[in-house]
Amino acid sequence: MAWIEKRGSRYLVCWREDDGRRSSKSFVTKAEAKEHKNELELQIGRRLYVGKDVRREPFGTYVMGVVTPNLKPSTRYAYEKLMQKWVVPTIGDIPVADLTQRVFRHLFLSMADAGASAATQAKVKVILSKSMNQAITEGILHRNPLRGVEVAKAPHREVRILTTEEVATVHDHMRPRYRAAVTLAAYGGLRLGEIAALRREHTYGHIVMVRQALVNAGGKITVDVPKSRSSVRNVSLPRAAWLELAEHAMAYSHDGWLFRSVHGGWLQGGTFLPIWREALEGAKLEDPQPRFHDLRHTHASWLIERGAHPKEIQERMGHGSISITMDVYGHLFPGSDEKLALLLEDAEEVRG
């Protein structure tokens, strides 16, 4: 199994790998060596021990293998790009079993020195957390060396909520063939990728059937199922909105797609952003200038103002869970704190 040898002032825990080769690990105190020996023998006895070859696998190879399977192409591309740019060059050669808090602190300090934003550092930490959890599951690590490592917090960007008048102004300054996109975002809560993937057969009277979305994975654009199962949904539009969409379909969907770029290709961020900025310039809204996605936030805020239940909003917006809805829009629900105060006042009256 395993044994302890004294070497000078240190203690070695020794054992044999499956191929017969000797391995060892050094400790300062005999108590530490005994603790490791007992844990090692327990792993070997339960067949949880991971061989030296696996434990010495370079982290750069390991992380690419455990975080990218079963991901959507766009997400896989984003993960791989972050790993290749920030992680692999810095700590990619370090064996998985040798990862420590100090290694990860060095990584994030290097990222900060190289100009990585707080948001980028936070995304990298999420990916690394997945790989550390997998390494623990596989028995390569027994503790998470990333735990306790702090990264800079990304500044919170306030959601820009538009008034109905502001939406109308932006709508009127949009190029005619894209005005219906503003309507779908503001009055249907659709994402740009969902709007860009709409076809004529996805509209039925006042119903818009969200069944697919445009996905951009490193410049490769495809039409795929939406980002989550809950995003597949039917969205009812108010009368003026669906009448506008019907007129739009008659005028612009000759190839079946409701929205195309000015050159006839896919309508995605890079091709739509100049069109959006052009409309904002003409609308002359007060700062901060809204993103197109803020129309979706605006839609949710209008529903909240009119008393919609959070569960109804979750289903209409296509959120994966009610917690996402509350995390994004919980602060917009009116009167919750005041209602709690009134309940306490009632309690005071009963006690009196």
ABEGO torsion letter per residue (X at the ends): XBBBBBBEABBBBBBBBAAGBBBBBBBABAAAAAAAAAAAAAAAAAGABBBAAAAABBAAAAAAAAAABGBBAAAAAAAAAAAAAAAAAAAAABBAAABBAAAAAAAAAAAAAAGBBAAAAAAAAAAAAAAAAAAAAAGABABBAABGBBBBBBBBBBBBBBBAAAAAAAAAABBAAAAAAAAAAAAAGBBAAAAAABBAAABBEABBBBABBBBBBGGBBBBBBBABAAABBBBBBBAAAAAAAAAAAAAABAAGBABBBAAGBBBBAAAAAAAAAAAAAAAGBBOBBBBAAAAAAAAAAAAAAAGBBAAAAAAAAGBABAAAAAAAAAAABBGAAAAAAAAAAAAAAAAX
